[in-house]
Amino acid sequence: MTNPSTSSGSAEVVIKATGLSKVFKDFWGRPKARAVDNVDFEVRRGEVFGLLGPNGSGKSTTIKMLLGLLYPTKGHLTVFGASPRDVKTKARIGYLPEESYLYRYLNPGETLDFFGNLFALDAGDRHKRTEQLIEMVGLNQARTRTVGEFSKGMQRRIGLAQALINDPDLVILDEPTAGLDPIGCREVKDLILALAKRGKTVILSSHLLSDVEDVCDRAVIYYGGKIQAQGTLQELLSERDQVRITTPALSRETMDKVLHILRAEAGDNVRVDHPTQNLEAYFLGVVERARAQAETSGATSGNLVAEFIRGGAEANTSQSDRVLERLTKAAPTAPPEVVAQAPAASVKTARLAALTKPEPTPETGPPPSVTAATPPADLSQANEKLSGLLGGKKP
């Protein structure tokens, strides 16, 4: 999974930790726990970097120092060449915590609009990115529901969307696939690879080692606050004392010949079996076949990565075709003449035309606002009645 952009030593260093330590103290200032102990590592641009280790090994403390939430007790830590506490540095970071802390009475659109406003995005960008992210995480059918009604997996989906609303250069994901179904897990891993392809840097902390193995270029393994092992996945997982040979299906005679040669060289430590696919690949194949015959009312899958996240990264042919199809279905922008104000001269011309409109002919009758003339009323009888009511004399 090594990213070509990170294979050379000339790649930009995004995170650099030297002698990094964090000691928590009690009320009296006495050392209580050494969470991180003299840690050294570097993370380069476009790299997917894994933080592994059991509970309490120092992963979360390292992440909090990367976010500027904790200050190191000793050592030096830089993010983009500056302090993690710098506001400009924070603006370039997207963070998905282990537990998504979201406002339960907001729907997905309102949630993303709120977080986009925190990054001072203008209304147009907020709306565009919100629509793309909601579709990307598969919550189109749940956009009118409040976040408090969501399952844990759906909350992780909207949490991932809020971590990407500012189009960050560094994405820190803490257990991103927790609570997600296998399809959602696969899509999150595809998204991570898409981010790395675009040149984003991803820090992934997960207890699901298969996820780390699928996407990470390099990883460190913590224990007791110290890094016990680090390197590329190929370096960490290769078993140098064994060799695997994979061939197409062979005839019985050819297999006997091969086994005879191998056993003559290696003894009885030769094992023959059929390769198997992992359960995730099998599950996704079954669901893909079922999707062609049925529909679901839950979170959907198979959605494109948001356009603003893809950026200038090259996509494969099938993905490009889907992008073109979506662009051709996009709502047209309003034409300029709709929002332009009419000049004063045209208004005066319209009023003049109304005033000079010819009167209707006698055959069509009078206009609605004109009533027929009536003879004048006899006022003498009215005066007599009024005088009688007032007790006066007749005139």
Secondary structure, 3 states (H helix, E strand, C coil): CCCHHHHCCCCCEEEEEEEEEEEEECCCCCEEEEEEEEEEEEEECCCEEEEECCCCCCHHHHHHHHCCCCCCCEEEEEECCECCCCHHHHCCEEEECCCCCCCCCCCHHHHHHHHHHHCCCCHHHHHHHHHHHHHHCCCHHHCCCCHHHCCHHHHHHHHHHHHHCCCCCEEEEECCCCCCCHHHHHHHHHHHHHHHHCCCEEEEECCCHHHHHHHCCEEEEEECCEEEEEEEHHHHHCCCCCCCCCCCCCCHHHHHHHHHHHHHHHCCCCCCCCCCCCHHHHHHHHHHHHHCCCCCCCCCCCCCCCHHHHCCCCCCHHHHHHHHHHHHCCCCCCCHHHHCCCCHHHHHHHHHHHHCCCCCCHHHCCCCCCCCCCCCCCHHHHHHHHHHHHCCCCC
